């Protein structure tokens, strides 16, 4: 049992001790170094990290300790010793012995440390540099030859290791083992030759490797993409939010002369603690991609897009949207303010409820579920849970910080985890989860058979559950029966916020139902409108298949929805608000450029409903958020929405508040009959890997280097039947197309075959036209 | 009284003269000799060595340690000494220096070691020629020349790029990028153990 564990569980018992002559009372189990911090006494340290288990590896924090008159014979590491009653601690400030010991350790650490601060990325923000100034000698007494290693060694495509600089604090190895559960990095050898290394046959392809760079107290681990790009004093740091998934990480964006150079994990104990994933850290070059759109464009008579002025483009867009039947596709990445702008624009300016935020496979059952079901789970609930159930949700790939949170409890308390999935992914194995195998479409029986759930249990479902008709209804019944906390975790950052902002056909802002009269009156009052449309609007699929004349689109990839979405949309008048050239640009009649996340302010709502606001990180940005463009467009059409700034949208949205009216119970949905699969057939299943062909990861080659290899997962039986061995090619096909990839033989549900949804040479909608719950042929290639 | 020059006030510390109100006149016959004496000074100067320098045709050498335009130096084999560490920019009190570092590619080095200065700019509209950047430079890449003719007609021209600042390629130097001298590391370069280029590094300049 670790010392930190004690501190959380028995927090009530208090201990009084004396540090440097000052008395302090702290909870039992508090480490001496932490108690000293509370008094404002800074003890130098390298290996100590509040979120990692104590190691006592660097010995820099030595202090003199005496308990009840009996002194330790030698100075002790204050990062490994918890305080006790009657303990008298003397730090370097009052004890010459401790001071001398610390200076000696510093001299020892610097003996083999190279003098390459001028070329080191850590220079200027380096704990070793700082503490060498506070605790070290000004002149070196060392006259020998420093130990040298080859430098730098790439331990993955995105992390470089310089072993000469390492002070063997074991922060990186402890992080990998205790926080990420990927022990691909470890300390090798002994004595002067001890060094950080990776296993030869297993590359360091952790999704969380960037954190080791951030917590390295020297420049031993550096990121490839930030290598030699800037010094800390060049950078302007802004607090920001991560736009990559619904985990909701606090972030810091560092900008040099208008260019984002790096993003670091921020510190939010309620969400990401001090960690983030590699996608959030290293995928930001999309905003400076070559195909960035900077000026408005209008399609001319010859079908060519021509650059235009803003007034021209707005007039053209207004002409196309005025007096016609129109719909709005918001996309899953809008900020709350932008989603609110789309919601108001649809209702006031276009006079319709044809609006949907879901640019993915979706169902109307899902909208009904989201409008009727309270989502109650939070990260804190995971911390307290006795049992976490994951249904069609792969936390490591689809919401990596949720994975870290569950893993923390698995590592600490060995809590029970159950996963309903076709096979045990790497993440599921790390969580030591109890796997309930289910083919796509057959999850319902597994859901109804779940028992042993209590009010302390947490059920986390992914957006993919909407792909199985009736599954979401089964979830509401499961929650009603067990009283467990429910979390719906979409992949994209804007989806939960879009629901709150009413960017869906059946919901108005603040979770109000379109069908409810008093709810409509509420919103109509705020919007100073006589009435709002009351008919149920069209959802994403219906908008695409409908005979609507025009569609307003905000950053949607039609290939996320269906294979024929682009062709169907091309028959309509399209106004597109986007940051880069896309498939929608090809068919748009008017293109209006908008700001990327680092250039605008706004807020995202994470999966637990927590709002994180951020300001524009790039100086002198126009903050051209979607909502400002929509407001101008609404003025042009003549039905203004009066949201000229992000701030105005935020304050109006905040003034609306949540609905206190009663919710309508979810309508029951009938299950699909089980699919029968032939001998050479299988039920397709898939999810998106964290690092894949997502458009926000474009241009990040170093990041792509650690993406997991695309494989077809088949069962041992099927492999035997097909006569293929691991890594041999297997062809998965249907009437639409085919994918041929090396296979991986795993204990997957017998009738299933799994492919990554949007990875290299496996883009399912493009290649097969379907993503899951569909029969495909499997053959040896 | 028109020729009388009245001391104006005690503005110039002439309070005493002011009090006496004594007129200073120049029509005294004995003052002619004094005038001649005055012209004698002028006359004598005609035979002295002239102090005027016919600038810009003639240029006087500056003091040896005059702080003039900067120069980015090279190692004897042509590699740049600058490693792009930005310590000069950090030391600059006028914020006149802008540096961006970059990664040296194996075999296509600009400087010895891992890092080189990809962008190097000094803004001479800002520079105050204090020389703190030279003190900060860990590789002696940045030094100051005695050149002082820095006037120009646009602001843009006064922002000197790396190409403007780099020292010339002398005989025996190979223009970078090229590999490091065989079997050496950056330490050998800093200790001055590389004294020229090696044929494997490329064709050296020969004049």
HADDOCK unambig.tbl for C-alpha pairs under 7 A between the chains (distance, minus, plus):
assign (segid A and resid 118 and name CA) (segid B and resid 85 and name CA) 4.95 0.50 0.50
assign (segid A and resid 119 and name CA) (segid B and resid 83 and name CA) 6.90 0.50 0.50
assign (segid A and resid 119 and name CA) (segid B and resid 85 and name CA) 5.60 0.50 0.50
assign (segid A and resid 119 and name CA) (segid B and resid 115 and name CA) 6.28 0.50 0.50
assign (segid A and resid 228 and name CA) (segid B and resid 101 and name CA) 5.08 0.50 0.50
assign (segid A and resid 228 and name CA) (segid B and resid 102 and name CA) 5.26 0.50 0.50
assign (segid A and resid 228 and name CA) (segid B and resid 103 and name CA) 6.60 0.50 0.50
assign (segid A and resid 229 and name CA) (segid B and resid 100 and name CA) 6.19 0.50 0.50
assign (segid A and resid 229 and name CA) (segid B and resid 101 and name CA) 5.62 0.50 0.50
assign (segid A and resid 229 and name CA) (segid B and resid 102 and name CA) 6.36 0.50 0.50
assign (segid A and resid 230 and name CA) (segid B and resid 100 and name CA) 6.46 0.50 0.50
assign (segid A and resid 230 and name CA) (segid B and resid 101 and name CA) 6.98 0.50 0.50
